[in-house]
Amino acid sequence: MGPVIVVCPTYNNENPDDSADYSLVLQLTDNYHNELVNDLIPAVEGTYRTYAEGTSAQALEASRDHRAFAGFSMGSVATWHTFQYCLDYFLVFAGWH
C-alpha cells in the first residue's frame, strides 16, 4: 500500500450536554458536510502533498478518486450525509453501525 493520510475529525464539540441531545446530534451530523468541504478538506489538501492540484472546489472534485469517508455509529450517520451532499468529493464511503 502506498502512503496514505488519515484524518479523524468529529462532528461533535465533545460537550457531554450536546452529546446527550439526540436532536442536536442529528442537526450537527446533517450540517457537518459544510465544514468538511469548506474547511477541513482544503486544509488537509493545502498542507500535504496530495493528488489535488489545489484547494478549489474544481481541484478537489477532480481528485475525488483518491479520497474516502467512513464512520462508525453516529459517524455512519455523518457518512450518509456526506454521501448525500459530497458525492463529488469522495469515491468511497463506508458506514458501520
C-alpha distances in whole Angstrom, upper triangle without the diagonal:
4,7,8,12,14,17,20,23,26,29,31,33,33,37,38,41,39,36,39,40,39,40,39,35,35,37,34,31,33,33,30,28,30,29,26,26,29,28,24,22,24,24,20,20,23,22,18,17,15,16,19,22,24,25,28,27,27,24,22,23,22,18,18,16,13,15,15,18,19,21,23,27,29,25,25,28,27,24,27,29,25,25,29,29,26,24,24,22,19,18,17,19,19,22,23,27
4,6,10,13,16,19,22,26,28,31,32,33,37,38,41,38,36,40,41,39,40,39,35,35,36,33,31,32,32,29,27,29,28,24,24,27,26,22,20,22,21,18,17,20,19,15,13,12,13,16,19,21,22,25,25,25,22,20,21,20,16,17,15,12,14,15,18,19,22,24,28,29,26,26,29,27,24,27,28,25,25,29,28,25,24,23,20,18,17,17,19,20,23,25,28
4,7,10,13,17,20,23,26,28,30,30,34,36,38,36,34,38,38,37,38,36,33,34,34,31,29,31,30,27,25,27,25,22,22,24,23,20,17,19,18,15,14,17,15,12,11,10,12,15,18,19,20,23,24,24,20,19,21,20,16,16,15,11,13,14,17,18,21,23,27,28,24,25,28,25,23,26,27,24,24,28,27,24,23,23,20,18,17,17,19,20,23,25,28
4,6,10,13,16,19,22,25,26,27,30,32,35,32,31,34,35,33,35,33,30,30,31,27,25,27,27,23,22,24,22,18,19,21,20,16,14,16,16,12,12,15,14,11,11,9,11,14,17,18,18,21,21,22,19,17,18,18,14,14,13,10,10,11,13,15,17,20,24,24,21,21,24,22,20,23,24,20,21,25,24,21,20,20,17,15,15,14,16,17,20,21,25
4,7,10,13,16,19,22,23,24,27,29,32,29,28,31,32,31,32,30,27,27,28,25,23,25,24,20,19,21,19,15,16,18,17,13,12,14,13,9,10,13,11,9,10,9,11,13,16,17,16,19,20,21,18,15,18,18,14,14,14,10,9,10,12,14,16,19,22,22,19,20,22,20,18,21,22,19,20,23,22,19,19,19,16,14,15,15,16,17,19,21,24
4,7,10,13,16,18,20,20,24,26,28,26,24,28,29,27,29,27,24,24,25,22,20,22,21,18,17,19,17,14,16,18,16,12,12,14,13,10,12,15,13,12,13,12,14,15,19,19,18,21,20,22,20,17,18,19,16,15,15,12,10,10,10,11,12,15,18,19,15,17,19,17,15,19,20,17,18,21,21,18,19,19,16,14,15,14,14,14,16,18,20
4,6,10,13,15,16,17,21,23,25,23,21,25,26,25,26,24,21,22,22,19,17,19,18,15,15,16,14,11,13,15,13,9,9,12,11,8,11,14,13,12,14,13,16,16,19,18,17,19,19,21,19,16,18,20,17,15,17,14,11,10,10,10,12,14,17,17,13,16,17,14,14,18,18,15,17,20,19,17,18,19,15,14,16,15,14,15,16,17,20
4,7,10,12,14,14,18,19,22,19,18,21,22,21,23,21,18,19,20,16,15,18,17,13,14,16,14,11,15,16,14,11,12,15,14,12,15,17,16,16,18,17,19,19,23,22,19,22,21,24,22,19,21,22,20,18,19,16,13,12,10,10,9,11,14,14,10,13,15,12,13,16,16,14,17,20,19,17,19,20,17,15,17,16,14,14,14,15,17
4,7,9,10,11,15,17,19,17,15,19,20,19,20,18,15,16,17,13,12,15,14,10,12,13,11,9,13,14,12,9,11,14,12,12,15,17,16,17,19,18,21,20,23,21,19,21,20,23,22,18,20,23,20,18,20,18,15,13,11,11,10,12,14,13,10,13,14,11,12,16,15,13,16,18,17,16,18,20,16,16,18,17,15,15,15,16,18
4,5,7,8,12,14,16,13,12,15,16,15,17,14,11,13,13,10,9,13,12,9,11,13,11,10,14,15,13,11,13,16,15,15,18,20,19,20,23,22,24,23,26,24,21,23,22,25,24,21,22,25,23,21,23,21,17,15,12,12,10,11,12,10,8,12,12,9,11,14,14,13,16,18,17,17,19,21,18,17,20,19,16,16,14,15,16
4,7,9,11,13,14,11,10,14,14,13,14,11,8,10,10,6,6,9,9,6,9,11,9,9,13,14,13,11,14,17,16,17,19,21,21,22,25,24,25,24,27,25,21,23,21,24,24,21,22,25,23,21,24,22,18,17,13,13,11,12,12,9,8,11,10,8,11,13,12,11,15,16,15,15,18,20,18,18,21,19,17,17,15,16,16
4,5,8,10,11,8,7,11,11,11,13,10,7,10,10,7,8,12,11,9,13,14,12,13,16,17,16,14,17,20,19,19,22,24,24,25,28,27,29,27,30,28,25,26,25,28,28,24,26,29,27,25,27,26,22,20,17,16,13,14,13,10,10,13,12,11,14,16,15,15,18,19,19,19,22,24,22,21,24,23,20,19,17,18,17
4,6,9,10,8,8,12,12,14,15,11,10,13,13,9,11,14,13,11,15,15,13,14,18,18,16,15,18,20,19,20,23,24,23,25,28,28,30,29,31,29,25,27,26,30,29,26,28,31,29,27,30,28,24,23,19,19,16,17,16,14,14,17,16,14,17,20,18,18,22,22,21,22,25,26,24,24,27,26,23,23,21,21,21
4,6,9,7,7,10,12,13,15,12,11,14,15,12,13,17,16,14,18,19,16,17,21,21,19,18,21,23,21,22,25,26,25,27,30,30,32,31,34,31,28,30,29,32,32,29,30,33,31,29,31,29,26,24,20,19,16,16,15,13,14,17,17,15,18,21,20,20,23,24,24,24,27,29,26,26,28,27,24,23,21,21,20
4,5,5,6,9,10,13,14,12,11,15,15,13,15,18,17,16,20,20,18,20,23,23,21,20,24,26,24,25,28,29,28,30,33,33,35,34,37,34,31,32,32,35,35,31,33,36,34,32,34,33,29,27,24,22,20,19,18,15,16,20,19,18,21,23,22,23,26,26,26,27,29,31,29,29,32,30,27,26,24,23,22
4,5,5,6,9,12,14,12,11,15,16,14,16,19,19,18,22,23,21,22,26,26,25,23,27,29,27,28,31,32,32,33,36,35,38,37,39,37,34,35,34,38,37,34,35,38,37,34,36,35,31,29,25,23,20,19,17,15,17,20,19,19,22,24,23,24,27,28,27,28,31,33,31,31,33,31,28,26,24,23,21
4,6,5,7,10,12,10,11,14,15,14,16,19,19,18,22,23,22,23,27,27,25,25,28,30,29,30,33,34,33,35,38,37,39,38,41,38,35,36,35,38,38,35,36,40,38,36,38,36,33,30,27,25,22,21,18,16,18,21,20,19,23,24,23,25,28,28,27,29,32,34,32,32,34,33,29,28,25,25,22
4,5,5,8,9,7,7,11,11,10,12,15,15,15,19,19,18,20,23,23,22,22,25,27,26,27,30,31,31,32,36,35,36,35,38,35,32,33,31,35,35,32,33,36,35,32,34,33,29,27,24,22,19,18,16,13,15,18,16,16,20,21,19,21,24,24,24,25,28,30,28,28,31,29,26,25,22,22,20
4,6,7,10,8,7,10,12,10,12,15,15,15,18,20,19,20,23,24,23,22,24,27,26,26,29,31,31,32,35,34,35,34,37,35,32,33,31,35,35,31,32,35,34,31,33,32,28,25,22,20,16,15,13,11,13,16,14,14,18,19,18,20,23,23,23,24,27,30,28,27,29,27,24,23,20,19,17
4,6,9,9,8,11,13,13,14,17,18,18,21,23,22,23,26,27,26,25,28,31,30,30,33,35,34,36,39,37,39,38,41,39,35,36,35,38,38,35,35,39,37,34,36,35,31,29,25,23,19,17,15,12,15,18,16,17,20,21,20,22,25,25,26,27,30,32,31,30,32,30,27,25,22,21,18
4,6,5,6,9,10,11,12,14,16,16,20,21,21,22,25,26,25,25,27,30,29,30,33,34,35,36,39,37,39,37,40,38,34,35,33,36,37,34,34,37,36,33,36,35,31,28,25,23,20,18,15,13,16,18,15,16,20,20,19,21,24,23,24,26,28,31,30,29,32,30,26,25,22,21,19
4,5,5,6,9,10,11,12,14,15,18,20,20,21,24,25,25,24,26,29,29,30,32,34,34,35,38,36,37,36,39,37,33,34,32,35,36,32,32,36,34,31,33,33,29,26,22,21,17,16,13,10,13,15,12,14,17,17,16,19,21,20,21,23,26,29,28,27,29,27,23,22,19,18,16
4,5,5,6,9,10,11,13,14,17,18,19,20,23,24,24,24,26,29,29,30,32,34,34,36,38,36,37,36,38,36,33,33,30,34,35,31,31,35,34,31,33,33,29,27,23,22,19,18,15,12,15,16,13,14,17,17,15,18,20,19,20,22,25,28,27,27,29,28,24,23,20,20,18
4,5,5,6,9,10,11,12,15,16,16,18,21,21,21,21,24,26,26,27,29,31,31,33,36,34,35,33,36,34,30,30,28,32,33,29,30,33,32,30,32,32,28,26,22,21,18,18,16,12,14,16,13,13,17,17,15,17,20,19,19,21,24,27,26,26,28,27,24,23,20,21,19
4,5,5,6,8,10,10,14,15,15,16,19,20,20,19,22,24,24,25,27,29,30,31,33,32,33,31,34,32,29,29,27,30,31,27,28,31,30,27,29,29,25,22,19,17,14,14,12,8,11,12,10,10,14,14,13,15,18,17,18,19,22,25,23,23,26,24,20,20,17,17,16
4,5,5,6,9,10,12,14,15,16,18,20,20,20,22,24,25,25,27,29,30,31,34,32,32,31,34,32,28,28,26,29,30,26,26,30,29,26,28,28,24,22,18,17,14,15,12,9,11,12,8,9,12,12,10,13,15,14,15,17,20,23,22,22,24,22,19,19,16,17,15
4,6,5,6,8,11,12,13,15,17,18,18,19,21,23,24,25,27,28,29,31,33,31,32,30,32,30,27,26,24,27,29,25,25,29,28,26,28,28,25,23,19,19,17,17,15,12,13,14,11,10,14,13,11,13,16,15,14,17,20,22,21,22,25,24,20,21,18,20,18
4,5,5,6,9,10,10,12,15,15,15,15,18,20,20,21,23,25,26,27,30,28,29,27,30,28,24,24,22,26,27,23,24,27,26,24,26,26,22,20,17,17,14,16,14,10,11,13,10,9,12,13,10,12,15,15,14,16,19,21,20,20,23,22,19,19,17,18,18
4,5,5,8,10,11,11,13,15,16,15,16,19,20,20,22,24,25,26,28,26,27,26,29,27,23,24,21,24,25,21,22,25,24,21,24,23,19,17,14,13,11,13,12,8,8,10,7,5,9,9,7,9,12,12,12,13,16,18,17,17,20,19,15,15,13,15,15
4,6,7,9,11,11,13,15,16,16,17,20,21,22,23,25,26,27,30,27,28,26,28,26,23,23,20,23,24,21,21,24,24,21,24,24,20,18,15,15,14,15,14,11,11,12,8,7,10,9,6,8,11,10,9,12,15,17,17,17,20,19,16,17,15,17,17
4,6,6,8,9,11,12,13,13,15,17,18,20,21,23,24,26,28,26,26,24,26,24,21,20,18,21,22,19,20,23,23,20,23,23,20,19,16,16,15,17,17,13,13,14,11,9,12,12,8,9,13,11,10,12,15,17,16,17,20,20,18,19,17,20,20
4,5,6,6,9,10,11,10,12,15,15,16,18,20,21,22,25,23,23,22,24,22,19,19,17,20,21,17,18,22,21,18,21,21,17,16,13,13,13,15,15,12,10,12,10,7,10,11,8,8,12,12,10,11,14,16,14,15,18,18,15,16,15,18,18
4,6,5,6,8,10,10,10,13,14,15,16,18,20,21,23,21,21,19,21,19,16,16,14,17,17,14,14,18,17,15,18,18,14,14,11,13,13,16,17,14,12,13,11,8,9,10,7,6,9,9,7,7,11,12,11,12,15,15,14,15,15,18,19
4,5,5,6,8,9,10,12,14,15,16,17,19,21,23,21,22,19,21,18,15,14,12,16,17,14,15,19,18,17,20,20,17,16,14,16,17,20,20,17,15,17,15,11,13,14,10,9,12,12,9,9,13,13,12,14,18,18,17,19,19,22,23
4,6,5,5,6,9,10,11,13,14,15,17,19,21,20,21,18,20,18,14,15,13,17,17,14,16,19,19,17,20,19,16,16,14,16,16,19,20,17,15,17,16,12,14,15,12,11,14,15,12,11,15,15,13,15,19,19,18,19,19,22,23
4,6,6,5,6,9,10,10,12,14,15,16,19,17,18,16,18,16,13,13,12,15,15,12,13,17,15,14,17,16,13,12,11,13,14,17,18,16,13,15,14,11,11,13,11,9,12,13,11,9,12,13,10,11,15,15,14,16,17,20,21
4,6,6,6,7,10,11,11,13,15,16,18,16,16,14,16,13,10,10,8,12,12,9,10,14,13,12,15,15,12,13,12,15,16,20,21,19,16,17,17,13,13,15,12,9,12,13,10,8,11,10,8,10,14,16,15,18,19,22,24
4,7,7,7,9,11,12,12,15,17,19,17,18,15,16,13,9,9,9,12,13,11,13,16,15,15,19,18,15,16,16,18,19,23,24,21,19,20,19,16,16,18,15,13,16,16,12,11,14,13,11,14,18,19,19,21,22,25,27
4,6,6,6,9,10,10,12,14,17,16,18,15,17,13,10,11,11,15,14,12,15,17,16,16,19,18,16,17,16,18,19,22,23,21,18,20,20,16,17,19,17,14,17,18,15,13,17,16,13,15,19,20,20,22,22,25,27
4,6,5,6,9,10,11,12,15,14,16,14,16,14,11,13,13,16,15,12,14,17,15,15,18,16,13,14,13,15,16,19,21,19,16,18,18,14,15,18,16,13,16,18,15,13,16,15,12,13,17,18,17,19,20,22,24
4,5,5,6,8,10,11,13,11,12,10,13,11,8,10,10,13,11,8,11,13,11,11,14,12,10,11,11,14,16,20,22,20,17,19,19,15,15,17,16,12,15,17,14,11,14,13,9,11,14,15,15,18,19,22,24
4,6,5,6,8,10,12,11,12,10,11,8,5,8,9,12,10,8,11,13,12,13,16,14,12,15,15,18,20,23,26,24,21,22,22,19,18,21,19,16,18,19,16,14,16,14,11,13,17,18,19,21,23,26,28
4,6,5,6,9,12,12,14,12,13,11,8,11,13,15,13,11,15,17,15,15,18,16,14,16,16,19,20,23,26,24,21,23,23,19,20,22,21,17,20,22,19,17,19,18,14,16,19,20,21,22,24,26,28
4,5,5,6,9,9,11,10,12,11,9,13,14,16,13,11,14,16,13,14,16,13,12,13,14,17,18,22,24,23,20,22,23,19,18,22,20,17,19,22,19,16,18,17,13,14,17,18,18,20,22,24,27
4,6,6,7,6,8,7,9,7,6,10,11,13,10,8,12,12,10,12,14,11,11,13,15,18,20,24,27,25,22,23,24,21,20,22,21,18,19,22,19,16,17,15,12,13,16,17,19,21,23,26,29
4,6,8,8,11,9,9,7,6,10,12,14,11,10,14,15,13,15,17,15,14,17,18,21,23,27,29,28,25,26,27,23,23,25,24,20,22,24,22,19,20,18,15,17,19,21,22,25,27,29,32
4,7,9,12,11,12,10,10,14,16,17,14,14,17,18,15,17,19,16,15,18,19,22,23,27,29,28,25,27,28,24,24,27,25,22,24,27,24,21,23,21,17,19,21,22,23,25,27,29,32
4,6,10,10,11,11,11,15,17,18,14,13,17,17,14,16,17,14,14,16,18,20,23,26,29,28,25,26,28,24,23,26,26,22,24,27,24,21,22,21,17,17,19,20,22,24,26,28,31
4,7,8,9,10,12,15,17,17,13,13,16,15,12,15,15,12,13,17,19,22,24,28,31,30,27,28,29,26,25,28,27,23,25,27,25,22,22,20,17,17,19,20,22,24,27,29,33
4,5,8,9,11,14,15,15,11,10,13,12,9,11,12,9,10,13,16,19,22,25,29,28,24,25,27,24,22,25,24,21,21,24,22,19,19,17,14,14,15,17,19,21,24,27,30
4,6,9,11,13,14,13,9,9,11,9,6,9,9,7,9,13,16,19,23,26,30,29,25,26,27,24,22,24,24,20,21,23,22,18,17,15,12,13,13,16,18,21,24,27,31
4,5,7,9,10,9,6,6,9,7,5,8,10,9,10,14,16,20,23,27,30,29,25,26,27,23,22,24,23,19,20,22,20,16,16,13,11,12,14,16,19,22,25,28,31
4,7,9,11,9,6,8,10,9,8,12,13,12,14,18,20,24,27,30,33,32,28,29,30,27,25,27,26,22,23,25,22,19,19,16,14,16,17,20,22,25,28,32,35
4,6,9,9,5,7,10,10,10,12,15,14,14,18,20,23,26,30,32,31,27,28,29,25,24,26,25,21,22,24,21,18,19,15,13,16,18,21,23,26,28,31,34
4,7,8,6,6,10,11,10,12,15,14,14,17,18,21,24,27,30,28,25,26,26,22,22,24,22,18,20,21,18,15,17,14,12,14,17,20,21,24,26,29,32
4,5,5,6,9,10,11,12,16,16,15,18,19,23,25,29,31,29,26,27,26,23,22,24,21,18,19,20,17,14,16,13,11,15,18,20,22,25,27,30,33
4,6,5,6,9,10,11,14,15,14,16,17,21,23,27,29,27,24,24,24,20,20,20,18,15,16,17,14,11,12,9,9,12,15,18,19,23,24,28,30
4,5,5,6,9,10,13,14,14,17,19,23,25,29,31,29,26,26,26,23,22,22,21,18,18,18,16,13,13,10,10,13,15,18,20,24,26,30,32
4,5,5,6,9,12,12,13,16,18,22,25,28,31,29,26,26,26,23,22,23,22,18,19,20,17,14,14,11,10,12,14,18,20,23,26,29,32
4,5,5,6,10,10,9,12,14,18,21,25,27,25,22,22,23,20,18,20,18,15,15,17,14,11,11,8,6,9,12,15,16,20,22,26,28
4,5,5,9,10,10,12,14,18,21,25,27,26,22,22,22,19,18,18,17,14,14,15,13,9,9,5,5,8,10,13,15,19,21,25,28
4,6,8,9,11,14,16,20,23,27,30,29,25,25,25,23,20,21,21,17,17,18,16,13,12,8,8,10,11,14,17,21,24,27,30
4,6,6,7,11,14,18,21,25,27,27,23,23,24,21,19,20,20,16,16,18,17,13,12,9,8,8,9,12,15,19,22,25,28
4,5,5,8,11,14,18,21,24,24,20,20,21,18,15,17,17,13,12,15,14,10,9,7,5,5,6,9,12,15,18,22,25
4,6,8,12,15,18,22,25,25,21,20,22,20,17,18,19,15,14,17,16,13,11,9,8,7,5,8,12,15,18,21,25
4,7,11,14,17,21,24,24,20,20,22,19,17,19,19,16,15,18,18,14,13,12,9,7,7,9,12,15,18,21,24
4,7,10,14,18,21,20,17,17,18,16,13,15,16,12,12,16,15,11,11,10,7,5,6,7,9,12,15,18,21
4,7,10,14,17,17,14,13,15,13,10,13,14,10,10,14,14,11,10,11,9,5,6,5,6,8,11,14,18
4,7,11,14,13,10,10,12,9,7,10,11,8,8,12,12,10,10,12,10,7,8,6,5,6,8,12,15
4,7,10,11,7,7,10,9,6,9,11,9,10,13,14,13,13,15,13,10,11,8,6,5,5,8,11
4,7,7,4,4,8,7,6,9,11,10,11,14,15,15,15,18,16,14,15,12,9,7,5,6,8
4,6,5,5,8,9,9,11,13,13,14,17,18,18,19,22,20,17,18,15,12,9,6,5,6
4,5,5,7,9,10,11,13,14,16,17,19,19,20,24,22,20,21,18,14,11,8,6,4
4,5,5,6,9,10,11,12,14,15,17,18,19,22,21,19,21,18,14,13,9,9,8
4,5,5,6,9,10,10,12,14,15,15,17,19,18,16,17,15,11,10,7,8,8
4,5,5,6,9,9,10,12,14,14,15,18,17,15,16,13,9,8,4,6,6
4,5,5,6,9,10,10,12,14,15,18,17,16,17,15,11,10,8,9,9
4,5,5,6,9,10,10,11,13,16,15,14,16,14,11,11,9,11,11
4,5,5,6,8,10,10,11,14,13,11,12,10,7,7,6,9,11
4,5,5,6,9,10,10,14,14,12,13,12,8,9,7,10,12
4,5,5,6,8,10,13,13,12,14,14,11,12,11,14,15
4,5,5,5,7,10,9,9,11,11,9,11,11,14,16
4,6,5,5,9,9,8,9,9,7,10,10,14,16
4,6,7,10,11,11,13,13,11,13,13,16,18
4,6,8,9,10,13,14,12,15,15,19,20
4,5,5,7,10,11,10,14,15,18,21
4,5,6,7,9,9,13,14,18,21
4,6,8,11,12,16,18,22,24
4,7,10,11,14,17,20,23
4,6,7,11,14,17,20
4,7,10,14,17,20
4,7,10,14,17
4,7,10,14
4,7,10
4,7
4
